């Protein structure tokens, strides 16, 4: 697993991908933080609440080549027949993408320190925001990795991941289309956005954390199953 992790981290920084991802993330998060400074407030919730849309746009950049490129270059056969377990293979690639995301997200700690230079922020809210953004990113990365396992085209993987994440964004709107309260409630319970918005306001519930952790586990499990099917086909 760690060999896969090191390989993927090296691949990120030997291509423009990591730098494009970091540049876009820093640009938009910096733009949102500039607005917070303009308002003269210590509440950086605005930065995190707006990051959801940004993540939907840029997470596919991190995940589109993780498995699709292996299939296109025919190197997937070497990986599938190597001593590394499929779970180790998937986790190595997942953790590499998650590490890249954590590097990008770490800039928000700098924002909090800058705010603290003016007045004491609500540190529990800040920590909750950063943690919420981290596990949201982890869930979206696992979805992108799963989509990447389904195709050999990076472009298809990127577009497919973006489409799935847009559907996730629209879950609350879809729920509103049903007159049945029970059906709407079930669909709403799958909403990433509402759970993440709760975290950005300082509400860090166990159910929301378990929801995102479960999403990571389910999609990584499905990715392993896709690779397992490919191994025996």
Secondary structure, 3 states (H helix, E strand, C coil): CHHHHHHHHHHHHCCCHHHHHHHHHHHHHHHHHHHHHHHCCCCCHHHHHHHHHHHHHHHHHHHCCCCHHHHHCCCHHHHHCCCCCHHHHHHHHHHHHHHHHHHHHCHHHHHHHHHHCCCCCCHHHHHHHHHHHHHHHHHHHHHHHHHHCCCCCHHHHHHHHHHHHHHHHCHHHHHCCCCCHHHHHHHHCCCHHHHHHHHHCCCCCHHHHHHHHHHHHHHHHHHHHHHHHHHHC
